Structure formats: structure tokens, C-alpha cells
Amino acid sequence: MKFHLVDRIELIEPGRRIVGSKSLSLAEEYLADHFPAFPVLPGVLMVEALVQTAAWLLRVEQDWSCSLIQLRAARNVRYGSFVVPGETLRTEAELVEVDGQMATFKARGTVGTDRQAVRGQLVLRSCNVADVCPAAAGADARIVATLKERFRLIGGPEALAAGAS
């Protein structure tokens, strides 16, 4: 099962930061099991939303050269507030450093008028399927094409244009 936890990219400042959002609906399947009487976005999925947001900035920064981005570390993660159905988690990631395949981000998620839901430092690793499994070398181009289409659907090109101006 794959969760897409960035519904919209609002702003991309290349090499610097990205802002995205995830609107939580009661229809999210994981809410049926995560406190059925009090459904909230699980903390691990808040962190995953930050990871997915940062990954979009890293893809742009690397000019789509890698098909896979993996979370290598989540440090100093702090939770502040629940995210309930009907609310939108606003995700922000600031690029701190890129060192070869590794990239470090400061990230945070807020709800409403800047109510902190989650924050932390993320370390992401970028690579290609062919790096992990040489027999699957042809998959990289297909994966990148699919990612570029998803990027278009969630407003990436418009957010990139807004951040560049």
C-alpha cells in the first residue's frame, strides 16, 4: 500500500525550500484503525508527509537524475498537535546540505494558523533502481516519468515558477 501524502505543492524555491500540503479526509483508510472514536493522522505519516515534501525539492535540485529517494534518518522529531479530518497539514522543508547522494533538511508541519504538528531533521538518500538491482536498470526512466506526471498533477511546475519569481 502506498500513501501519497502531498496533495499540493504550493511553493518551490530551488536549492532552498519547498511548501506543500495534505488535506486530511475521513475517507483516508488508515483512520479506520488509528483511534476509530478519535481519528487523527498517525505521527509516522506526518513524518512521511515531510519526507515526501522534501523529496520533491531534492528531485528538482538533482534535475530528476534519481528515481529513488529513501529516508535514512529522522532526528529530533517533535510532535505538537493532532491533525484531524477536515484539517490541512502544511508541510515545509528547508534544504540544509547536499553531500553526494545524501541531503539534509529541516522540516516542519503546521495546521491552521501556524499550530505546530510535527518538526524534525531529515536525512534523505537519492539513488537509482539500477544502483540497487542492476537487472532492473530499465525501470528508472519509467519511474521518473511517473514521478514527473505526479509532480505536474500536484502543482509542481506552478510552484516552481512561483518560487523562481
ChimeraX attribute file (.defattr): number of C-alpha atoms within 10 A of each C-alpha:
attribute: neighborCount
match mode: 1-to-1
recipient: residues
	/A:1	3
	/A:2	4
	/A:3	12
	/A:4	12
	/A:5	22
	/A:6	23
	/A:7	20
	/A:8	21
	/A:9	26
	/A:10	21
	/A:11	22
	/A:12	25
	/A:13	20
	/A:14	16
	/A:15	16
	/A:16	16
	/A:17	21
	/A:18	26
	/A:19	25
	/A:20	28
	/A:21	23
	/A:22	20
	/A:23	17
	/A:24	19
	/A:25	14
	/A:26	13
	/A:27	9
	/A:28	12
	/A:29	10
	/A:30	16
	/A:31	20
	/A:32	14
	/A:33	10
	/A:34	13
	/A:35	12
	/A:36	10
	/A:37	9
	/A:38	10
	/A:39	18
	/A:40	20
	/A:41	19
	/A:42	16
	/A:43	17
	/A:44	10
	/A:45	14
	/A:46	23
	/A:47	26
	/A:48	18
	/A:49	27
	/A:50	31
	/A:51	26
	/A:52	22
	/A:53	27
	/A:54	29
	/A:55	23
	/A:56	24
	/A:57	25
	/A:58	29
	/A:59	19
	/A:60	17
	/A:61	16
	/A:62	14
	/A:63	9
	/A:64	16
	/A:65	16
	/A:66	21
	/A:67	20
	/A:68	18
	/A:69	21
	/A:70	14
	/A:71	16
	/A:72	14
	/A:73	12
	/A:74	19
	/A:75	12
	/A:76	10
	/A:77	14
	/A:78	15
	/A:79	16
	/A:80	12
	/A:81	15
	/A:82	20
	/A:83	24
	/A:84	19
	/A:85	17
	/A:86	10
	/A:87	14
	/A:88	18
	/A:89	31
	/A:90	26
	/A:91	31
	/A:92	26
	/A:93	29
	/A:94	20
	/A:95	21
	/A:96	15
	/A:97	14
	/A:98	17
	/A:99	8
	/A:100	8
	/A:101	12
	/A:102	17
	/A:103	21
	/A:104	22
	/A:105	25
	/A:106	20
	/A:107	26
	/A:108	25
	/A:109	29
	/A:110	21
	/A:111	20
	/A:112	12
	/A:113	6
	/A:114	10
	/A:115	14
	/A:116	19
	/A:117	22
	/A:118	24
	/A:119	24
	/A:120	18
	/A:121	21
	/A:122	25
	/A:123	20
	/A:124	20
	/A:125	20
	/A:126	20
	/A:127	16
	/A:128	20
	/A:129	18
	/A:130	15
	/A:131	13
	/A:132	11
	/A:133	9
	/A:134	10
	/A:135	10
	/A:136	12
	/A:137	13
	/A:138	11
	/A:139	13
	/A:140	19
	/A:141	16
	/A:142	11
	/A:143	16
	/A:144	18
	/A:145	13
	/A:146	13
	/A:147	16
	/A:148	17
	/A:149	12
	/A:150	14
	/A:151	18
	/A:152	15
	/A:153	13
	/A:154	17
	/A:155	16
	/A:156	23
	/A:157	17
	/A:158	16
	/A:159	20
	/A:160	19
	/A:161	13
	/A:162	13
	/A:163	16
	/A:164	11
	/A:165	6
